């Protein structure tokens, strides 16, 4: 009777949450790089102009 046939909520949602977390972190890293490089690129264009 102690055996569970249905997976628990944690087992059901863990992979999706992990994937979403990875997606959020990667997109955050992407935006951090973009926003970090933007002033450098603008400064380069300003110097070139």
N, C-alpha and C positions, 0 to 999 in steps of 0.2 A: 504493500500500500504506500510505502514511502517513495516509490519511484514516480517521478513526474514525467508525464508524457508530453505535455506542452512545454515549450521553452519559457524561461522566465523573461520578464520584461527587460532585464539587463542584457540577457543573451540576445534578445530580439533587436534592441535598439543600439547596442554597443557599436557594431560595425558602421552603422549609418552616422552615429554621433562622431565616431573617430574620423570618418571620411569628411564630414562637415567641418570638424575642427581643423583637419589638415588643409581643407580648402580655404577656410577663413585665415589661417596663419599664412598660407602661401600668398593669398591675395593681399593681406596686410603687408607682407614683405615686399610684394611687387609695388604697392603704392608708396611704401617707405622709400624704395629705391628711386621711383619716379619723382617723388617730391624732393628727395635729396639731390637728385641730379638736375632738377629744373633750374634752380638758381645758377648753377654752374654753366648750364647751356645758355641761359639768358645773358650771363656775364660774358661768355665767349662771343655771342652774337653782338653784344653791345661793343665789345672791344674790336671785333672785326669791322663793325660798321663805323 
